[in-house]
Amino acid sequence: MNERFILTDEEKEVINEVIERCRGIFDALQKEQIYLGFVNGLTLEQVQVYAKPELPSEQMYLMRIEIQSKTK
């Protein structure tokens, strides 16, 4: 899914709030996967499937790509 979505101000606010709550829980690469899920059109529920601090960012990436491929 290479499409870029235009986010509303409300969506940007929610994403920023979620990322802020991740501070100290997720490392930078994990937070990037969470962010990329949102900007690529995943819902909060879909992001929560792979947004687990115990998962390495590489695993989060693979899970995100799989979820995105199913939502095309």
PDB file of N, CA, C and O in Angstrom:
ATOM      1  N   MET A   1       0.854  -1.170   0.000  1.00  0.00           N
ATOM      2  CA  MET A   1       0.000   0.000   0.000  1.00  0.00           C
ATOM      3  C   MET A   1       0.895   1.227   0.000  1.00  0.00           C
ATOM      4  O   MET A   1       1.355   1.672   1.051  1.00  0.00           O
ATOM      5  N   ASN A   2       1.134   1.760  -1.164  1.00  0.00           N
ATOM      6  CA  ASN A   2       2.012   2.909  -1.297  1.00  0.00           C
ATOM      7  C   ASN A   2       1.255   4.218  -1.312  1.00  0.00           C
ATOM      8  O   ASN A   2       1.860   5.282  -1.442  1.00  0.00           O
ATOM      9  N   GLU A   3      -0.065   4.158  -1.180  1.00  0.00           N
ATOM     10  CA  GLU A   3      -0.867   5.367  -1.200  1.00  0.00           C
ATOM     11  C   GLU A   3      -0.603   6.197   0.047  1.00  0.00           C
ATOM     12  O   GLU A   3      -0.348   5.660   1.125  1.00  0.00           O
ATOM     13  N   ARG A   4      -0.666   7.500  -0.113  1.00  0.00           N
ATOM     14  CA  ARG A   4      -0.554   8.408   1.023  1.00  0.00           C
ATOM     15  C   ARG A   4      -1.949   8.913   1.335  1.00  0.00           C
ATOM     16  O   ARG A   4      -2.697   9.307   0.440  1.00  0.00           O
ATOM     17  N   PHE A   5      -2.281   8.898   2.584  1.00  0.00           N
ATOM     18  CA  PHE A   5      -3.577   9.387   3.006  1.00  0.00           C
ATOM     19  C   PHE A   5      -3.424  10.799   3.537  1.00  0.00           C
ATOM     20  O   PHE A   5      -2.416  11.132   4.160  1.00  0.00           O
ATOM     21  N   ILE A   6      -4.414  11.617   3.290  1.00  0.00           N
ATOM     22  CA  ILE A   6      -4.431  12.959   3.852  1.00  0.00           C
ATOM     23  C   ILE A   6      -5.138  12.862   5.192  1.00  0.00           C
ATOM     24  O   ILE A   6      -6.300  12.463   5.272  1.00  0.00           O
ATOM     25  N   LEU A   7      -4.426  13.230   6.231  1.00  0.00           N
ATOM     26  CA  LEU A   7      -4.968  13.127   7.584  1.00  0.00           C
ATOM     27  C   LEU A   7      -5.660  14.427   7.973  1.00  0.00           C
ATOM     28  O   LEU A   7      -5.194  15.520   7.653  1.00  0.00           O
ATOM     29  N   THR A   8      -6.774  14.284   8.665  1.00  0.00           N
ATOM     30  CA  THR A   8      -7.449  15.455   9.202  1.00  0.00           C
ATOM     31  C   THR A   8      -6.686  15.932  10.430  1.00  0.00           C
ATOM     32  O   THR A   8      -5.845  15.211  10.967  1.00  0.00           O
ATOM     33  N   ASP A   9      -6.981  17.139  10.867  1.00  0.00           N
ATOM     34  CA  ASP A   9      -6.346  17.655  12.083  1.00  0.00           C
ATOM     35  C   ASP A   9      -6.677  16.762  13.272  1.00  0.00           C
ATOM     36  O   ASP A   9      -5.823  16.529  14.127  1.00  0.00           O
ATOM     37  N   GLU A  10      -7.901  16.264  13.333  1.00  0.00           N
ATOM     38  CA  GLU A  10      -8.312  15.380  14.431  1.00  0.00           C
ATOM     39  C   GLU A  10      -7.513  14.080  14.406  1.00  0.00           C
ATOM     40  O   GLU A  10      -7.087  13.597  15.456  1.00  0.00           O
ATOM     41  N   GLU A  11      -7.306  13.510  13.226  1.00  0.00           N
ATOM     42  CA  GLU A  11      -6.521  12.280  13.116  1.00  0.00           C
ATOM     43  C   GLU A  11      -5.077  12.524  13.525  1.00  0.00           C
ATOM     44  O   GLU A  11      -4.476  11.696  14.209  1.00  0.00           O
ATOM     45  N   LYS A  12      -4.519  13.652  13.110  1.00  0.00           N
ATOM     46  CA  LYS A  12      -3.147  13.994  13.498  1.00  0.00           C
ATOM     47  C   LYS A  12      -3.036  14.126  15.009  1.00  0.00           C
ATOM     48  O   LYS A  12      -2.053  13.685  15.605  1.00  0.00           O
ATOM     49  N   GLU A  13      -4.042  14.734  15.628  1.00  0.00           N
ATOM     50  CA  GLU A  13      -4.053  14.911  17.078  1.00  0.00           C
ATOM     51  C   GLU A  13      -4.082  13.555  17.783  1.00  0.00           C
ATOM     52  O   GLU A  13      -3.363  13.348  18.761  1.00  0.00           O
ATOM     53  N   VAL A  14      -4.905  12.641  17.295  1.00  0.00           N
ATOM     54  CA  VAL A  14      -4.989  11.305  17.899  1.00  0.00           C
ATOM     55  C   VAL A  14      -3.657  10.577  17.749  1.00  0.00           C
ATOM     56  O   VAL A  14      -3.173   9.960  18.698  1.00  0.00           O
ATOM     57  N   ILE A  15      -3.068  10.648  16.564  1.00  0.00           N
ATOM     58  CA  ILE A  15      -1.782   9.991  16.333  1.00  0.00           C
ATOM     59  C   ILE A  15      -0.727  10.565  17.270  1.00  0.00           C
ATOM     60  O   ILE A  15       0.025   9.809  17.886  1.00  0.00           O
ATOM     61  N   ASN A  16      -0.660  11.867  17.387  1.00  0.00           N
ATOM     62  CA  ASN A  16       0.321  12.493  18.272  1.00  0.00           C
ATOM     63  C   ASN A  16       0.098  12.093  19.724  1.00  0.00           C
ATOM     64  O   ASN A  16       1.058  11.886  20.467  1.00  0.00           O
ATOM     65  N   GLU A  17      -1.163  11.984  20.131  1.00  0.00           N
ATOM     66  CA  GLU A  17      -1.463  11.561  21.501  1.00  0.00           C
ATOM     67  C   GLU A  17      -1.011  10.130  21.745  1.00  0.00           C
ATOM     68  O   GLU A  17      -0.432   9.824  22.787  1.00  0.00           O
ATOM     69  N   VAL A  18      -1.278   9.257  20.783  1.00  0.00           N
ATOM     70  CA  VAL A  18      -0.861   7.862  20.923  1.00  0.00           C
ATOM     71  C   VAL A  18       0.652   7.762  20.988  1.00  0.00           C
ATOM     72  O   VAL A  18       1.191   7.045  21.831  1.00  0.00           O
ATOM     73  N   ILE A  19       1.343   8.474  20.107  1.00  0.00           N
ATOM     74  CA  ILE A  19       2.814   8.443  20.101  1.00  0.00           C
ATOM     75  C   ILE A  19       3.358   8.993  21.414  1.00  0.00           C
ATOM     76  O   ILE A  19       4.327   8.455  21.949  1.00  0.00           O
ATOM     77  N   GLU A  20       2.758  10.050  21.939  1.00  0.00           N
ATOM     78  CA  GLU A  20       3.202  10.618  23.215  1.00  0.00           C
ATOM     79  C   GLU A  20       3.039   9.600  24.345  1.00  0.00           C
ATOM     80  O   GLU A  20       3.902   9.495  25.217  1.00  0.00           O
ATOM     81  N   ARG A  21       1.947   8.861  24.332  1.00  0.00           N
ATOM     82  CA  ARG A  21       1.718   7.835  25.359  1.00  0.00           C
ATOM     83  C   ARG A  21       2.722   6.693  25.252  1.00  0.00           C
ATOM     84  O   ARG A  21       2.939   5.964  26.220  1.00  0.00           O
ATOM     85  N   CYS A  22       3.329   6.536  24.093  1.00  0.00           N
ATOM     86  CA  CYS A  22       4.312   5.475  23.872  1.00  0.00           C
ATOM     87  C   CYS A  22       5.682   5.820  24.443  1.00  0.00           C
ATOM     88  O   CYS A  22       6.545   4.952  24.573  1.00  0.00           O
ATOM     89  N   ARG A  23       5.876   7.090  24.783  1.00  0.00           N
ATOM     90  CA  ARG A  23       7.179   7.543  25.278  1.00  0.00           C
ATOM     91  C   ARG A  23       7.580   6.729  26.506  1.00  0.00           C
ATOM     92  O   ARG A  23       6.827   6.635  27.475  1.00  0.00           O
ATOM     93  N   GLY A  24       8.762   6.149  26.453  1.00  0.00           N
ATOM     94  CA  GLY A  24       9.262   5.350  27.561  1.00  0.00           C
ATOM     95  C   GLY A  24       8.800   3.902  27.530  1.00  0.00           C
ATOM     96  O   GLY A  24       9.298   3.077  28.296  1.00  0.00           O
ATOM     97  N   ILE A  25       7.857   3.585  26.657  1.00  0.00           N
ATOM     98  CA  ILE A  25       7.357   2.208  26.550  1.00  0.00           C
ATOM     99  C   ILE A  25       7.941   1.538  25.314  1.00  0.00           C
ATOM    100  O   ILE A  25       8.374   0.387  25.368  1.00  0.00           O
ATOM    101  N   PHE A  26       7.950   2.268  24.194  1.00  0.00           N
ATOM    102  CA  PHE A  26       8.449   1.760  22.920  1.00  0.00           C
ATOM    103  C   PHE A  26       9.720   2.504  22.550  1.00  0.00           C
ATOM    104  O   PHE A  26       9.888   3.677  22.886  1.00  0.00           O
ATOM    105  N   ASP A  27      10.624   1.801  21.846  1.00  0.00           N
ATOM    106  CA  ASP A  27      11.814   2.503  21.357  1.00  0.00           C
ATOM    107  C   ASP A  27      11.463   3.249  20.068  1.00  0.00           C
ATOM    108  O   ASP A  27      10.341   3.142  19.573  1.00  0.00           O
ATOM    109  N   ALA A  28      12.400   3.987  19.538  1.00  0.00           N
ATOM    110  CA  ALA A  28      12.141   4.846  18.376  1.00  0.00           C
ATOM    111  C   ALA A  28      11.686   4.046  17.157  1.00  0.00           C
ATOM    112  O   ALA A  28      10.787   4.481  16.437  1.00  0.00           O
ATOM    113  N   LEU A  29      12.287   2.895  16.917  1.00  0.00           N
ATOM    114  CA  LEU A  29      11.912   2.091  15.752  1.00  0.00           C
ATOM    115  C   LEU A  29      10.515   1.497  15.906  1.00  0.00           C
ATOM    116  O   LEU A  29       9.777   1.381  14.927  1.00  0.00           O
ATOM    117  N   GLN A  30      10.154   1.124  17.120  1.00  0.00           N
ATOM    118  CA  GLN A  30       8.798   0.622  17.367  1.00  0.00           C
ATOM    119  C   GLN A  30       7.770   1.739  17.166  1.00  0.00           C
ATOM    120  O   GLN A  30       6.719   1.521  16.562  1.00  0.00           O
ATOM    121  N   LYS A  31       8.079   2.931  17.674  1.00  0.00           N
ATOM    122  CA  LYS A  31       7.170   4.070  17.494  1.00  0.00           C
ATOM    123  C   LYS A  31       7.006   4.403  16.021  1.00  0.00           C
ATOM    124  O   LYS A  31       5.924   4.802  15.591  1.00  0.00           O
ATOM    125  N   GLU A  32       8.060   4.244  15.254  1.00  0.00           N
ATOM    126  CA  GLU A  32       7.967   4.490  13.816  1.00  0.00           C
ATOM    127  C   GLU A  32       6.961   3.533  13.172  1.00  0.00           C
ATOM    128  O   GLU A  32       6.186   3.946  12.310  1.00  0.00           O
ATOM    129  N   GLN A  33       6.963   2.274  13.575  1.00  0.00           N
ATOM    130  CA  GLN A  33       6.009   1.308  13.018  1.00  0.00           C
ATOM    131  C   GLN A  33       4.573   1.660  13.406  1.00  0.00           C
ATOM    132  O   GLN A  33       3.656   1.494  12.602  1.00  0.00           O
ATOM    133  N   ILE A  34       4.381   2.133  14.599  1.00  0.00           N
ATOM    134  CA  ILE A  34       3.048   2.570  15.032  1.00  0.00           C
ATOM    135  C   ILE A  34       2.607   3.753  14.181  1.00  0.00           C
ATOM    136  O   ILE A  34       1.488   3.771  13.668  1.00  0.00           O
ATOM    137  N   TYR A  35       3.478   4.730  14.032  1.00  0.00           N
ATOM    138  CA  TYR A  35       3.178   5.917  13.232  1.00  0.00           C
ATOM    139  C   TYR A  35       2.861   5.535  11.786  1.00  0.00           C
ATOM    140  O   TYR A  35       1.880   6.012  11.214  1.00  0.00           O
ATOM    141  N   LEU A  36       3.690   4.679  11.202  1.00  0.00           N
ATOM    142  CA  LEU A  36       3.489   4.284   9.808  1.00  0.00           C
ATOM    143  C   LEU A  36       2.169   3.545   9.613  1.00  0.00           C
ATOM    144  O   LEU A  36       1.541   3.664   8.561  1.00  0.00           O
ATOM    145  N   GLY A  37       1.754   2.797  10.604  1.00  0.00           N
ATOM    146  CA  GLY A  37       0.454   2.151  10.507  1.00  0.00           C
ATOM    147  C   GLY A  37      -0.658   3.167  10.364  1.00  0.00           C
ATOM    148  O   GLY A  37      -1.539   3.020   9.517  1.00  0.00           O
ATOM    149  N   PHE A  38      -0.617   4.196  11.188  1.00  0.00           N
ATOM    150  CA  PHE A  38      -1.653   5.232  11.123  1.00  0.00           C
ATOM    151  C   PHE A  38      -1.609   5.991   9.802  1.00  0.00           C
ATOM    152  O   PHE A  38      -2.646   6.182   9.168  1.00  0.00           O
ATOM    153  N   VAL A  39      -0.430   6.425   9.382  1.00  0.00           N
ATOM    154  CA  VAL A  39      -0.366   7.227   8.166  1.00  0.00           C
ATOM    155  C   VAL A  39      -0.673   6.411   6.916  1.00  0.00           C
ATOM    156  O   VAL A  39      -0.963   6.976   5.862  1.00  0.00           O
ATOM    157  N   ASN A  40      -0.612   5.103   7.026  1.00  0.00           N
ATOM    158  CA  ASN A  40      -0.982   4.238   5.910  1.00  0.00           C
ATOM    159  C   ASN A  40      -2.412   3.746   6.005  1.00  0.00           C
ATOM    160  O   ASN A  40      -2.807   2.822   5.294  1.00  0.00           O
ATOM    161  N   GLY A  41      -3.192   4.366   6.890  1.00  0.00           N
ATOM    162  CA  GLY A  41      -4.623   4.123   6.905  1.00  0.00           C
ATOM    163  C   GLY A  41      -5.142   3.053   7.835  1.00  0.00           C
ATOM    164  O   GLY A  41      -6.321   2.705   7.773  1.00  0.00           O
ATOM    165  N   LEU A  42      -4.287   2.517   8.705  1.00  0.00           N
ATOM    166  CA  LEU A  42      -4.776   1.514   9.651  1.00  0.00           C
ATOM    167  C   LEU A  42      -5.569   2.183  10.766  1.00  0.00           C
ATOM    168  O   LEU A  42      -5.306   3.327  11.135  1.00  0.00           O
ATOM    169  N   THR A  43      -6.531   1.457  11.289  1.00  0.00           N
ATOM    170  CA  THR A  43      -7.318   1.951  12.412  1.00  0.00           C
ATOM    171  C   THR A  43      -6.553   1.721  13.710  1.00  0.00           C
ATOM    172  O   THR A  43      -5.559   0.995  13.736  1.00  0.00           O
ATOM    173  N   LEU A  44      -7.018   2.336  14.771  1.00  0.00           N
ATOM    174  CA  LEU A  44      -6.406   2.122  16.081  1.00  0.00           C
ATOM    175  C   LEU A  44      -6.423   0.645  16.441  1.00  0.00           C
ATOM    176  O   LEU A  44      -5.437   0.119  16.956  1.00  0.00           O
ATOM    177  N   GLU A  45      -7.539  -0.028  16.175  1.00  0.00           N
ATOM    178  CA  GLU A  45      -7.661  -1.445  16.496  1.00  0.00           C
ATOM    179  C   GLU A  45      -6.642  -2.282  15.719  1.00  0.00           C
ATOM    180  O   GLU A  45      -6.070  -3.230  16.257  1.00  0.00           O
ATOM    181  N   GLN A  46      -6.421  -1.927  14.456  1.00  0.00           N
ATOM    182  CA  GLN A  46      -5.440  -2.658  13.652  1.00  0.00           C
ATOM    183  C   GLN A  46      -4.020  -2.411  14.157  1.00  0.00           C
ATOM    184  O   GLN A  46      -3.214  -3.341  14.207  1.00  0.00           O
ATOM    185  N   VAL A  47      -3.709  -1.188  14.527  1.00  0.00           N
ATOM    186  CA  VAL A  47      -2.376  -0.879  15.050  1.00  0.00           C
ATOM    187  C   VAL A  47      -2.144  -1.595  16.376  1.00  0.00           C
ATOM    188  O   VAL A  47      -1.034  -2.050  16.653  1.00  0.00           O
ATOM    189  N   GLN A  48      -3.179  -1.695  17.190  1.00  0.00           N
ATOM    190  CA  GLN A  48      -3.035  -2.362  18.487  1.00  0.00           C
ATOM    191  C   GLN A  48      -2.663  -3.835  18.362  1.00  0.00           C
ATOM    192  O   GLN A  48      -2.117  -4.417  19.300  1.00  0.00           O
ATOM    193  N   VAL A  49      -2.952  -4.440  17.216  1.00  0.00           N
ATOM    194  CA  VAL A  49      -2.604  -5.843  17.001  1.00  0.00           C
ATOM    195  C   VAL A  49      -1.086  -6.034  17.093  1.00  0.00           C
ATOM    196  O   VAL A  49      -0.624  -7.027  17.655  1.00  0.00           O
ATOM    197  N   TYR A  50      -0.312  -5.099  16.548  1.00  0.00           N
ATOM    198  CA  TYR A  50       1.144  -5.259  16.541  1.00  0.00           C
ATOM    199  C   TYR A  50       1.879  -4.288  17.468  1.00  0.00           C
ATOM    200  O   TYR A  50       3.090  -4.420  17.643  1.00  0.00           O
ATOM    201  N   ALA A  51       1.200  -3.342  18.053  1.00  0.00           N
ATOM    202  CA  ALA A  51       1.856  -2.362  18.927  1.00  0.00           C
ATOM    203  C   ALA A  51       2.009  -2.951  20.329  1.00  0.00           C
ATOM    204  O   ALA A  51       1.265  -2.619  21.252  1.00  0.00           O
ATOM    205  N   LYS A  52       2.974  -3.815  20.452  1.00  0.00           N
ATOM    206  CA  LYS A  52       3.265  -4.480  21.719  1.00  0.00           C
ATOM    207  C   LYS A  52       4.740  -4.232  22.056  1.00  0.00           C
ATOM    208  O   LYS A  52       5.614  -4.540  21.246  1.00  0.00           O
ATOM    209  N   PRO A  53       5.022  -3.684  23.233  1.00  0.00           N
ATOM    210  CA  PRO A  53       6.410  -3.332  23.546  1.00  0.00           C
ATOM    211  C   PRO A  53       7.363  -4.528  23.548  1.00  0.00           C
ATOM    212  O   PRO A  53       8.570  -4.358  23.374  1.00  0.00           O
ATOM    213  N   GLU A  54       6.838  -5.715  23.740  1.00  0.00           N
ATOM    214  CA  GLU A  54       7.701  -6.893  23.777  1.00  0.00           C
ATOM    215  C   GLU A  54       8.112  -7.372  22.376  1.00  0.00           C
ATOM    216  O   GLU A  54       9.001  -8.214  22.247  1.00  0.00           O
ATOM    217  N   LEU A  55       7.474  -6.844  21.340  1.00  0.00           N
ATOM    218  CA  LEU A  55       7.817  -7.240  19.970  1.00  0.00           C
ATOM    219  C   LEU A  55       8.925  -6.341  19.428  1.00  0.00           C
ATOM    220  O   LEU A  55       8.870  -5.121  19.581  1.00  0.00           O
ATOM    221  N   PRO A  56       9.928  -6.945  18.797  1.00  0.00           N
ATOM    222  CA  PRO A  56      10.951  -6.109  18.155  1.00  0.00           C
ATOM    223  C   PRO A  56      10.343  -5.373  16.966  1.00  0.00           C
ATOM    224  O   PRO A  56       9.344  -5.816  16.399  1.00  0.00           O
ATOM    225  N   SER A  57      10.939  -4.267  16.599  1.00  0.00           N
ATOM    226  CA  SER A  57      10.408  -3.442  15.506  1.00  0.00           C
ATOM    227  C   SER A  57      10.317  -4.228  14.197  1.00  0.00           C
ATOM    228  O   SER A  57       9.418  -3.985  13.392  1.00  0.00           O
ATOM    229  N   GLU A  58      11.236  -5.164  13.980  1.00  0.00           N
ATOM    230  CA  GLU A  58      11.199  -5.958  12.757  1.00  0.00           C
ATOM    231  C   GLU A  58       9.927  -6.796  12.690  1.00  0.00           C
ATOM    232  O   GLU A  58       9.313  -6.908  11.628  1.00  0.00           O
ATOM    233  N   GLN A  59       9.530  -7.380  13.805  1.00  0.00           N
ATOM    234  CA  GLN A  59       8.301  -8.171  13.861  1.00  0.00           C
ATOM    235  C   GLN A  59       7.079  -7.268  13.701  1.00  0.00           C
ATOM    236  O   GLN A  59       6.115  -7.632  13.027  1.00  0.00           O
ATOM    237  N   MET A  60       7.125  -6.097  14.321  1.00  0.00           N
ATOM    238  CA  MET A  60       6.038  -5.136  14.170  1.00  0.00           C
ATOM    239  C   MET A  60       5.890  -4.742  12.702  1.00  0.00           C
ATOM    240  O   MET A  60       4.775  -4.625  12.194  1.00  0.00           O
ATOM    241  N   TYR A  61       7.017  -4.538  12.027  1.00  0.00           N
ATOM    242  CA  TYR A  61       6.998  -4.182  10.603  1.00  0.00           C
ATOM    243  C   TYR A  61       6.290  -5.264   9.794  1.00  0.00           C
ATOM    244  O   TYR A  61       5.404  -4.969   8.991  1.00  0.00           O
ATOM    245  N   LEU A  62       6.683  -6.513  10.009  1.00  0.00           N
ATOM    246  CA  LEU A  62       6.092  -7.621   9.253  1.00  0.00           C
ATOM    247  C   LEU A  62       4.589  -7.732   9.515  1.00  0.00           C
ATOM    248  O   LEU A  62       3.805  -7.973   8.598  1.00  0.00           O
ATOM    249  N   MET A  63       4.209  -7.556  10.752  1.00  0.00           N
ATOM    250  CA  MET A  63       2.788  -7.625  11.097  1.00  0.00           C
ATOM    251  C   MET A  63       2.026  -6.464  10.457  1.00  0.00           C
ATOM    252  O   MET A  63       0.922  -6.650   9.945  1.00  0.00           O
ATOM    253  N   ARG A  64       2.613  -5.275  10.486  1.00  0.00           N
ATOM    254  CA  ARG A  64       1.972  -4.102   9.888  1.00  0.00           C
ATOM    255  C   ARG A  64       1.763  -4.302   8.397  1.00  0.00           C
ATOM    256  O   ARG A  64       0.682  -4.023   7.879  1.00  0.00           O
ATOM    257  N   ILE A  65       2.783  -4.782   7.706  1.00  0.00           N
ATOM    258  CA  ILE A  65       2.689  -5.001   6.263  1.00  0.00           C
ATOM    259  C   ILE A  65       1.607  -6.039   5.957  1.00  0.00           C
ATOM    260  O   ILE A  65       0.850  -5.884   4.998  1.00  0.00           O
ATOM    261  N   GLU A  66       1.535  -7.080   6.757  1.00  0.00           N
ATOM    262  CA  GLU A  66       0.509  -8.103   6.545  1.00  0.00           C
ATOM    263  C   GLU A  66      -0.898  -7.525   6.730  1.00  0.00           C
ATOM    264  O   GLU A  66      -1.792  -7.789   5.926  1.00  0.00           O
ATOM    265  N   ILE A  67      -1.089  -6.747   7.781  1.00  0.00           N
ATOM    266  CA  ILE A  67      -2.391  -6.127   8.026  1.00  0.00           C
ATOM    267  C   ILE A  67      -2.746  -5.178   6.885  1.00  0.00           C
ATOM    268  O   ILE A  67      -3.874  -5.187   6.391  1.00  0.00           O
ATOM    269  N   GLN A  68      -1.782  -4.360   6.470  1.00  0.00           N
ATOM    270  CA  GLN A  68      -2.022  -3.418   5.381  1.00  0.00           C
ATOM    271  C   GLN A  68      -2.399  -4.155   4.097  1.00  0.00           C
ATOM    272  O   GLN A  68      -3.271  -3.698   3.358  1.00  0.00           O
ATOM    273  N   SER A  69      -1.758  -5.277   3.826  1.00  0.00           N
ATOM    274  CA  SER A  69      -2.049  -6.010   2.591  1.00  0.00           C
ATOM    275  C   SER A  69      -3.470  -6.578   2.597  1.00  0.00           C
ATOM    276  O   SER A  69      -4.071  -6.759   1.538  1.00  0.00           O
ATOM    277  N   LYS A  70      -4.001  -6.857   3.776  1.00  0.00           N
ATOM    278  CA  LYS A  70      -5.355  -7.398   3.895  1.00  0.00           C
ATOM    279  C   LYS A  70      -6.417  -6.316   3.827  1.00  0.00           C
ATOM    280  O   LYS A  70      -7.601  -6.617   3.670  1.00  0.00           O
ATOM    281  N   THR A  71      -6.005  -5.052   3.945  1.00  0.00           N
ATOM    282  CA  THR A  71      -6.979  -3.962   3.941  1.00  0.00           C
ATOM    283  C   THR A  71      -7.035  -3.221   2.607  1.00  0.00           C
ATOM    284  O   THR A  71      -7.700  -2.191   2.493  1.00  0.00           O
ATOM    285  N   LYS A  72      -6.345  -3.738   1.615  1.00  0.00           N
ATOM    286  CA  LYS A  72      -6.349  -3.094   0.290  1.00  0.00           C
ATOM    287  C   LYS A  72      -7.707  -3.164  -0.340  1.00  0.00           C
ATOM    288  O   LYS A  72      -7.897  -2.675  -1.454  1.00  0.00           O
TER     289      LYS A  72
END
